[in-house]
């Protein structure tokens, strides 16, 4: 999938595309998802810095914007972090509010099933094949041993394959399960380049897939074989 990045001459249009994807996703969901997405969109349109990918706003201010109490703010921000849409980048301290970043790639992946509701032009503009890694050619690596669907990595693989088949075939299918220890899932890649690329560019996707499979897994480590 070609991720929409709000930079360059077409930044304004790309921002609208991200907000449109969120809107379509909300309208297709139940009232709870609609409310959560609307609250996120309120933060984006009022306080989010697109260039720095930074949202700095205190809980009291968020509560006032959302017309809720601070307990509700804590609950919904935790839900957004669990989805992988929002990431805490700086803890709040006395005299300084917490800072968050948005994972726009994760948002676009999760909203993709509803893109068709906007129109074929939007699907064509926002979709497409994933770009290659720099000057490297994306080639299929040897497959990992088959694992059962009852295992953590087995279920996570199914999630990754369903959300982005091209990325799964190129990068995730070749990972082998090396077990879980103290809340960390270890995966073995066929080459060092493979492990490094995933660790730099795709680790966020892995973490979300694994955490949605088993919330007790808090860390994913990819190592060369």
C-alpha positions, -999 to 999 in steps of 0.1 A, spaced: 0 0 0 12 35 -9 9 55 23 -4 91 20 21 115 35 10 151 41 41 167 27 51 186 -4 29 207 -28 -1 184 -24 1 184 14 -33 200 19 -51 175 -4 -33 146 14 -45 158 48 -80 159 35 -76 123 22 -65 111 57 -94 129 73 -118 115 47 -105 79 53 -112 84 90 -146 98 83 -156 69 61 -143 44 87 -164 61 114 -196 62 94 -193 25 87 -189 16 124 -211 16 154 -218 46 176 -188 39 199 -163 38 170 -179 69 155 -175 88 187 -139 77 192 -129 87 156 -147 120 158 -128 128 190 -95 119 172 -105 141 142 -112 170 166 -76 167 180 -61 165 145 -80 195 132 -74 217 162 -40 209 177 -21 184 156 12 196 140 14 178 106 50 188 99 64 176 132 39 148 136 32 160 171 1 165 193 7 184 225 -25 190 245 -32 185 281 -60 162 294 -79 191 308 -79 209 274 -88 177 256 -117 172 281 -130 207 274 -128 202 236 -146 168 238 -171 181 264 -163 151 287 -144 145 320 -107 137 322 -115 101 331 -131 97 297 -100 114 281 -77 88 297 -99 59 286 -102 70 249 -66 80 246 -57 45 258 -81 30 232 -64 51 205 -30 39 216 -42 3 217 -53 6 181 -18 18 172 -32 51 158 -16 73 186 18 68 202 30 85 234 63 102 226 68 122 258 54 117 292 36 146 308 54 163 338 48 192 360 45 223 338 47 202 306 19 183 288 24 149 272 33 147 235 18 122 211 25 112 175 1 97 149 9 65 130 -7 76 97 2 43 80 -16 24 107 -47 46 103 -47 42 66 -44 4 68 -72 2 93 -95 24 73 -88 8 39 -119 -14 39 -141 17 38 -122 36 10 -145 23 -16 -174 41 1 -156 74 -8 -151 64 -45 -128 47 -69 -107 78 -74 -99 78 -37 -90 41 -38 -67 46 -68 -51 77 -52 -46 62 -17 -38 26 -27 -14 9 -50 16 -14 -46 40 -8 -17 72 11 -28 105 -9 -28 131 -3 -1 153 24 -15 172 10 -45 168 -26 -33 144 -49 -52 118 -66 -32 122 -103 -38 104 -132 -21 125 -149 7 122 -185 18 91 -192 37 90 -198 75 79 -232 88 41 -235 89 26 -227 123 -8 -235 136 -35 -208 138 -37 -212 175 -2 -198 181 5 -161 186 26 -157 155 3 -179 134 -27 -156 142 -6 -125 137 5 -138 103 -31 -142 93 -38 -106 103 -8 -92 84 -16 -113 53 -52 -100 53 -44 -63 57 -16 -61 31 -9 -92 10 20 -76 -9 39 -65 22 32 -99 38 46 -119 9 77 -97 6 86 -93 42 65 -111 69 61 -145 53 98 -153 57 98 -147 95 101 -178 118 87 -179 153 115 -182 179 92 -181 209 79 -157 236 99 -148 267 89 -122 293 63 -106 271 86 -104 240 80 -123 208 112 -131 190 111 -136 152 140 -149 130 145 -133 95 164 -152 68 190 -124 63 204 -94 82 191 -70 55 156 -85 60 158 -82 98 171 -46 96 145 -34 70 116 -48 91 131 -33 123 134 1 107 103 3 85 78 -23 95 81 -29 132 51 -8 140 29 -31 118 43 -62 136 37 -48 170 1 -39 162 -6 -73 147 9 -92 176 -7 -70 203 -42 -74 187 -35 -112 187 -23 -113 223 -23 -80 244 2 -95 269 29 -93 242 45 -59 247 76 -62 225 86 -78 192 122 -84 183 134 -94 148 168 -110 145 187 -125 116 190 -162 113 
